[in-house]
Amino acid sequence: MPRWRFCLTGIILGVLSCHFLQLASAQMTDPFEVDALQAVRRALKDTGKNLNSWKKTDPCVSNWTGVICLMDPNDGFLHVQELRLLNMNLSGKLAPALGLFSQMTILNFMWNNLTGSIPKEIGNLITLKLLLLSGNQISGPLPDELGSLSNVTILNLDNNNISGPLPKNFANMTSARHFHLNNNSISGQIPPELSALPQLLHFLLDNNNLSGYLPQEFSRMPNLRILQFDNNNFEGVLGTADCKELFLI
C-alpha cells in the first residue's frame, strides 16, 4: 500500500478517535466537578434524605437532585450550571469546594438551616448570576472576594446572621440589580462607593446594625427604586430631591 494511503488512514483514525472520545466525555460530568460535588455533600447534613440520589455514579447523567448541567462543546464534558437546593431542610455548612464550578450561573440554597460562614471561594465563580442564600443561619462577615462576582444580578443573603461590615468592593458587582441583605447583623458605615452600581434597582438593608451617615450619593442613582434602611442606627436623613421615584423606607 502506498505511503500516502497509510498517512491518510492514520489521519482518519485519529479524527475518529477524537470524535469518539468527545462523544464518550459528553456522557459524563467533568471529573473535577464530581469531586467538588462530593466535597459539597460531605459538608451538608441531610436529615430529610433529599440528597439520596447523590449516591449514584454520575451527577449529571444520573440526575442528582438539584444538580442542573450543560454540555460544553469545547471539552465535551457536562458541567454543573446550577445547584438548586432550596427548601430541603439541609443543615451543615457551605463547602469551599463550591468555588470550583467554572460554569455555574445559579447557586441556590435558600430556606434551609445552614450555619457557618460564606466561603470566600464563592468569589471564584465568575460566571455566577444568582447567589441565593436567604433564610438560613449563616453567620460571620461577608467575604471581600464576593466583590469579584461582576456578573451577579441578584444577591439574596437576607434572613441570616451575617455580621461585620459591608465590603466597599461590592461596588465591583456592576451587573447587580437586587441586593437583599436585610434581617442580618451587618454593622458599620454603608460604603458610599456602592452608589456607583449602575444597574441597582433594590437595595435592602433594613433590620441590621448599621451606623454612621446615609450617603447622599444614593439619592442620585439612576435606576434605584427601593432603598430600605429602617431599623438601623443611622445619623441624618438621606436626601431624595434628585430621585423622585425612589421608595425610601
C-alpha positions as a Markdown table, in Angstrom:
| # | Residue | x | y | z |
|---|---|---|---|---|
| 1 | Met | 0.0 | 0.0 | 0.0 |
| 2 | Pro | 1.4 | 3.4 | -0.9 |
| 3 | Arg | 2.7 | 5.6 | 1.9 |
| 4 | Trp | 0.1 | 8.3 | 1.3 |
| 5 | Arg | -2.7 | 5.8 | 2.0 |
| 6 | Phe | -1.0 | 4.8 | 5.3 |
| 7 | Cys | -0.9 | 8.5 | 6.2 |
| 8 | Leu | -4.5 | 9.1 | 5.2 |
| 9 | Thr | -5.6 | 6.1 | 7.2 |
| 10 | Gly | -3.8 | 7.4 | 10.2 |
| 11 | Ile | -5.4 | 10.8 | 9.9 |
| 12 | Ile | -8.9 | 9.3 | 9.6 |
| 13 | Leu | -8.3 | 7.0 | 12.6 |
| 14 | Gly | -7.0 | 9.9 | 14.6 |
| 15 | Val | -10.0 | 12.1 | 13.8 |
| 16 | Leu | -12.4 | 9.2 | 14.6 |
| 17 | Ser | -10.7 | 8.6 | 17.9 |
| 18 | Cys | -11.0 | 12.2 | 18.9 |
| 19 | His | -14.7 | 12.2 | 17.8 |
| 20 | Phe | -15.5 | 9.0 | 19.8 |
| 21 | Leu | -13.6 | 10.4 | 22.9 |
| 22 | Gln | -15.7 | 13.6 | 22.7 |
| 23 | Leu | -18.9 | 11.5 | 22.4 |
| 24 | Ala | -17.9 | 9.5 | 25.4 |
| 25 | Ser | -17.0 | 12.5 | 27.6 |
| 26 | Ala | -20.3 | 14.2 | 26.6 |
| 27 | Gln | -22.0 | 11.4 | 28.6 |
| 28 | Met | -20.1 | 12.2 | 31.8 |
| 29 | Thr | -19.6 | 15.0 | 34.2 |
| 30 | Asp | -16.3 | 16.7 | 34.4 |
| 31 | Pro | -14.4 | 14.5 | 37.0 |
| 32 | Phe | -13.0 | 17.6 | 38.7 |
| 33 | Glu | -16.6 | 18.8 | 39.4 |
| 34 | Val | -17.7 | 15.3 | 40.5 |
| 35 | Asp | -15.0 | 15.6 | 43.3 |
| 36 | Ala | -16.2 | 19.1 | 44.1 |
| 37 | Leu | -19.9 | 17.9 | 44.4 |
| 38 | Gln | -18.8 | 15.1 | 46.7 |
| 39 | Ala | -17.0 | 17.7 | 48.9 |
| 40 | Val | -20.1 | 19.8 | 49.0 |
| 41 | Arg | -22.2 | 16.8 | 50.1 |
| 42 | Arg | -19.8 | 15.9 | 52.9 |
| 43 | Ala | -20.2 | 19.4 | 54.4 |
| 44 | Leu | -24.0 | 19.1 | 54.4 |
| 45 | Lys | -26.4 | 17.2 | 56.8 |
| 46 | Asp | -29.4 | 15.8 | 55.0 |
| 47 | Thr | -31.8 | 14.5 | 57.7 |
| 48 | Gly | -34.7 | 14.5 | 55.2 |
| 49 | Lys | -32.8 | 12.3 | 52.8 |
| 50 | Asn | -33.4 | 14.7 | 50.0 |
| 51 | Leu | -30.0 | 14.0 | 48.5 |
| 52 | Asn | -30.1 | 10.2 | 48.4 |
| 53 | Ser | -29.7 | 10.4 | 44.6 |
| 54 | Trp | -26.2 | 11.9 | 45.2 |
| 55 | Lys | -25.0 | 8.3 | 45.9 |
| 56 | Lys | -25.4 | 7.4 | 42.2 |
| 57 | Thr | -22.5 | 7.3 | 39.9 |
| 58 | Asp | -22.5 | 10.4 | 37.6 |
| 59 | Pro | -24.1 | 13.7 | 38.9 |
| 60 | Cys | -25.3 | 15.0 | 35.5 |
| 61 | Val | -26.1 | 11.7 | 33.8 |
| 62 | Ser | -28.0 | 10.1 | 36.7 |
| 63 | Asn | -29.7 | 13.4 | 37.6 |
| 64 | Trp | -28.6 | 14.1 | 41.1 |
| 65 | Thr | -31.3 | 16.1 | 42.9 |
| 66 | Gly | -30.8 | 19.9 | 42.4 |
| 67 | Val | -27.8 | 19.5 | 40.0 |
| 68 | Ile | -28.5 | 21.0 | 36.6 |
| 69 | Cys | -25.9 | 20.6 | 33.9 |
| 70 | Leu | -24.9 | 21.7 | 30.5 |
| 71 | Met | -22.5 | 20.2 | 28.0 |
| 72 | Asp | -19.5 | 22.3 | 27.0 |
| 73 | Pro | -18.6 | 21.6 | 23.3 |
| 74 | Asn | -15.1 | 22.9 | 24.0 |
| 75 | Asp | -14.1 | 19.9 | 26.2 |
| 76 | Gly | -17.1 | 17.6 | 25.7 |
| 77 | Phe | -17.8 | 17.3 | 29.4 |
| 78 | Leu | -21.1 | 18.0 | 31.2 |
| 79 | His | -20.6 | 20.9 | 33.7 |
| 80 | Val | -22.7 | 22.0 | 36.7 |
| 81 | Gln | -24.6 | 25.1 | 35.7 |
| 82 | Glu | -26.9 | 25.3 | 38.7 |
| 83 | Leu | -27.3 | 24.0 | 42.2 |
| 84 | Arg | -31.0 | 24.2 | 43.1 |
| 85 | Leu | -31.1 | 23.0 | 46.7 |
| 86 | Leu | -33.7 | 25.4 | 48.2 |
| 87 | Asn | -36.1 | 24.4 | 51.0 |
| 88 | Met | -34.7 | 20.9 | 51.6 |
| 89 | Asn | -34.1 | 21.1 | 55.4 |
| 90 | Leu | -30.4 | 20.9 | 54.8 |
| 91 | Ser | -28.0 | 21.8 | 57.7 |
| 92 | Gly | -24.3 | 21.8 | 57.9 |
| 93 | Lys | -22.1 | 24.3 | 56.1 |
| 94 | Leu | -21.3 | 25.6 | 52.7 |
| 95 | Ala | -18.1 | 23.9 | 51.5 |
| 96 | Pro | -15.2 | 25.9 | 50.0 |
| 97 | Ala | -15.4 | 23.5 | 47.1 |
| 98 | Leu | -18.4 | 25.5 | 45.8 |
| 99 | Gly | -15.9 | 27.8 | 44.3 |
| 100 | Leu | -14.7 | 25.1 | 41.9 |
| 101 | Phe | -17.5 | 25.1 | 39.3 |
| 102 | Ser | -16.2 | 27.1 | 36.4 |
| 103 | Gln | -19.6 | 27.4 | 34.6 |
| 104 | Met | -22.0 | 27.8 | 37.4 |
| 105 | Thr | -24.7 | 30.5 | 36.9 |
| 106 | Ile | -27.1 | 29.9 | 39.8 |
| 107 | Leu | -26.2 | 28.9 | 43.4 |
| 108 | Asn | -29.5 | 28.4 | 45.4 |
| 109 | Phe | -29.5 | 27.2 | 49.0 |
| 110 | Met | -32.4 | 29.3 | 50.1 |
| 111 | Trp | -34.6 | 28.4 | 53.1 |
| 112 | Asn | -32.5 | 25.7 | 54.7 |
| 113 | Asn | -30.7 | 25.6 | 58.1 |
| 114 | Leu | -27.2 | 26.1 | 57.0 |
| 115 | Thr | -24.7 | 27.5 | 59.6 |
| 116 | Gly | -21.1 | 28.7 | 59.3 |
| 117 | Ser | -19.8 | 31.5 | 57.1 |
| 118 | Ile | -19.9 | 32.1 | 53.4 |
| 119 | Pro | -16.8 | 30.6 | 51.8 |
| 120 | Lys | -14.5 | 33.2 | 50.2 |
| 121 | Glu | -14.0 | 30.7 | 47.4 |
| 122 | Ile | -17.5 | 31.5 | 46.1 |
| 123 | Gly | -15.9 | 34.7 | 44.8 |
| 124 | Asn | -14.2 | 32.5 | 42.1 |
| 125 | Leu | -17.5 | 31.8 | 40.4 |
| 126 | Ile | -17.0 | 34.5 | 37.7 |
| 127 | Thr | -20.0 | 33.2 | 35.6 |
| 128 | Leu | -22.4 | 33.3 | 38.6 |
| 129 | Lys | -25.6 | 35.4 | 38.0 |
| 130 | Leu | -27.7 | 34.4 | 41.0 |
| 131 | Leu | -26.4 | 33.9 | 44.6 |
| 132 | Leu | -29.4 | 32.9 | 46.7 |
| 133 | Leu | -28.7 | 32.1 | 50.4 |
| 134 | Ser | -31.7 | 33.7 | 52.0 |
| 135 | Gly | -33.4 | 32.1 | 55.1 |
| 136 | Asn | -30.5 | 30.2 | 56.7 |
| 137 | Gln | -28.4 | 30.7 | 59.8 |
| 138 | Ile | -25.3 | 31.7 | 58.1 |
| 139 | Ser | -23.0 | 33.9 | 60.2 |
| 140 | Gly | -19.7 | 35.6 | 60.1 |
| 141 | Pro | -18.6 | 38.5 | 57.8 |
| 142 | Leu | -19.2 | 39.0 | 54.1 |
| 143 | Pro | -16.1 | 37.9 | 52.3 |
| 144 | Asp | -14.4 | 40.7 | 50.3 |
| 145 | Glu | -14.0 | 38.1 | 47.5 |
| 146 | Leu | -17.7 | 38.3 | 46.6 |
| 147 | Gly | -16.9 | 41.6 | 45.1 |
| 148 | Ser | -15.3 | 39.7 | 42.2 |
| 149 | Leu | -18.8 | 38.5 | 41.1 |
| 150 | Ser | -19.2 | 41.1 | 38.4 |
| 151 | Asn | -22.0 | 39.0 | 36.6 |
| 152 | Val | -24.2 | 38.6 | 39.6 |
| 153 | Thr | -27.6 | 40.2 | 39.1 |
| 154 | Ile | -29.3 | 39.1 | 42.3 |
| 155 | Leu | -27.6 | 38.8 | 45.7 |
| 156 | Asn | -30.0 | 37.4 | 48.2 |
| 157 | Leu | -28.4 | 37.0 | 51.6 |
| 158 | Asp | -31.3 | 38.2 | 53.7 |
| 159 | Asn | -32.6 | 36.5 | 56.9 |
| 160 | Asn | -29.4 | 35.1 | 58.2 |
| 161 | Asn | -27.0 | 36.1 | 61.0 |
| 162 | Ile | -24.3 | 37.8 | 58.9 |
| 163 | Ser | -22.2 | 40.3 | 60.8 |
| 164 | Gly | -19.4 | 42.7 | 60.2 |
| 165 | Pro | -19.1 | 45.5 | 57.6 |
| 166 | Leu | -20.4 | 45.7 | 54.1 |
| 167 | Pro | -17.4 | 45.5 | 51.8 |
| 168 | Lys | -16.8 | 48.5 | 49.7 |
| 169 | Asn | -15.6 | 46.4 | 46.8 |
| 170 | Phe | -19.1 | 45.2 | 46.3 |
| 171 | Ala | -19.1 | 48.2 | 44.1 |
| 172 | Asn | -17.4 | 45.9 | 41.5 |
| 173 | Met | -20.6 | 43.9 | 41.2 |
| 174 | Thr | -21.6 | 46.1 | 38.3 |
| 175 | Ser | -24.4 | 43.8 | 37.0 |
| 176 | Ala | -26.2 | 43.7 | 40.3 |
| 177 | Arg | -29.9 | 44.7 | 40.2 |
| 178 | His | -31.0 | 43.3 | 43.6 |
| 179 | Phe | -29.1 | 43.5 | 46.9 |
| 180 | His | -31.2 | 41.8 | 49.6 |
| 181 | Leu | -29.2 | 41.9 | 52.8 |
| 182 | Asn | -31.9 | 42.8 | 55.2 |
| 183 | Asn | -32.5 | 40.9 | 58.5 |
| 184 | Asn | -28.9 | 40.3 | 59.4 |
| 185 | Ser | -26.4 | 41.8 | 61.9 |
| 186 | Ile | -24.3 | 43.8 | 59.4 |
| 187 | Ser | -22.7 | 46.8 | 61.1 |
| 188 | Gly | -20.6 | 49.9 | 60.4 |
| 189 | Gln | -20.9 | 52.5 | 57.7 |
| 190 | Ile | -22.5 | 51.9 | 54.4 |
| 191 | Pro | -19.7 | 52.5 | 51.8 |
| 192 | Pro | -20.6 | 55.4 | 49.5 |
| 193 | Glu | -18.7 | 53.6 | 46.8 |
| 194 | Leu | -21.8 | 51.3 | 46.4 |
| 195 | Ser | -23.7 | 54.2 | 44.9 |
| 196 | Ala | -21.6 | 53.6 | 41.7 |
| 197 | Leu | -23.6 | 50.4 | 41.0 |
| 198 | Pro | -25.2 | 51.3 | 37.6 |
| 199 | Gln | -27.9 | 48.7 | 37.4 |
| 200 | Leu | -29.1 | 48.5 | 41.1 |
| 201 | Leu | -32.9 | 48.5 | 41.5 |
| 202 | His | -33.4 | 47.2 | 45.0 |
| 203 | Phe | -31.1 | 47.8 | 47.9 |
| 204 | Leu | -32.5 | 46.3 | 51.1 |
| 205 | Leu | -30.5 | 46.7 | 54.4 |
| 206 | Asp | -33.3 | 47.1 | 56.9 |
| 207 | Asn | -33.1 | 45.3 | 60.3 |
| 208 | Asn | -29.3 | 45.4 | 60.7 |
| 209 | Asn | -26.8 | 47.2 | 63.0 |
| 210 | Leu | -25.6 | 49.8 | 60.5 |
| 211 | Ser | -24.5 | 53.1 | 61.8 |
| 212 | Gly | -22.9 | 56.4 | 60.6 |
| 213 | Tyr | -24.5 | 58.5 | 58.0 |
| 214 | Leu | -26.6 | 57.8 | 55.0 |
| 215 | Pro | -24.6 | 58.6 | 51.9 |
| 216 | Gln | -26.2 | 61.3 | 49.8 |
| 217 | Glu | -24.9 | 59.6 | 46.7 |
| 218 | Phe | -27.7 | 57.0 | 46.9 |
| 219 | Ser | -30.3 | 59.7 | 46.1 |
| 220 | Arg | -28.8 | 60.2 | 42.7 |
| 221 | Met | -28.5 | 56.6 | 41.5 |
| 222 | Pro | -30.2 | 56.4 | 38.1 |
| 223 | Asn | -32.2 | 53.2 | 38.4 |
| 224 | Leu | -32.7 | 52.7 | 42.1 |
| 225 | Arg | -36.3 | 52.2 | 43.0 |
| 226 | Ile | -36.4 | 50.7 | 46.5 |
| 227 | Leu | -33.9 | 51.7 | 49.2 |
| 228 | Gln | -34.8 | 50.2 | 52.5 |
| 229 | Phe | -32.7 | 51.1 | 55.5 |
| 230 | Asp | -35.1 | 51.2 | 58.5 |
| 231 | Asn | -34.3 | 49.7 | 61.9 |
| 232 | Asn | -30.6 | 50.6 | 61.9 |
| 233 | Asn | -28.6 | 53.2 | 63.8 |
| 234 | Phe | -28.1 | 55.9 | 61.2 |
| 235 | Glu | -27.5 | 59.6 | 61.8 |
| 236 | Gly | -29.2 | 62.1 | 59.5 |
| 237 | Val | -31.6 | 61.7 | 56.6 |
| 238 | Leu | -30.9 | 60.7 | 53.0 |
| 239 | Gly | -31.9 | 63.4 | 50.6 |
| 240 | Thr | -34.2 | 62.4 | 47.8 |
| 241 | Ala | -34.6 | 65.6 | 45.8 |
| 242 | Asp | -32.8 | 64.1 | 42.7 |
| 243 | Cys | -34.5 | 60.7 | 43.0 |
| 244 | Lys | -38.3 | 61.3 | 42.7 |
| 245 | Glu | -39.2 | 57.7 | 42.1 |
| 246 | Leu | -37.2 | 56.4 | 44.9 |
| 247 | Phe | -39.2 | 54.5 | 47.5 |
| 248 | Leu | -37.3 | 55.2 | 50.7 |
| 249 | Ile | -38.5 | 53.4 | 53.9 |
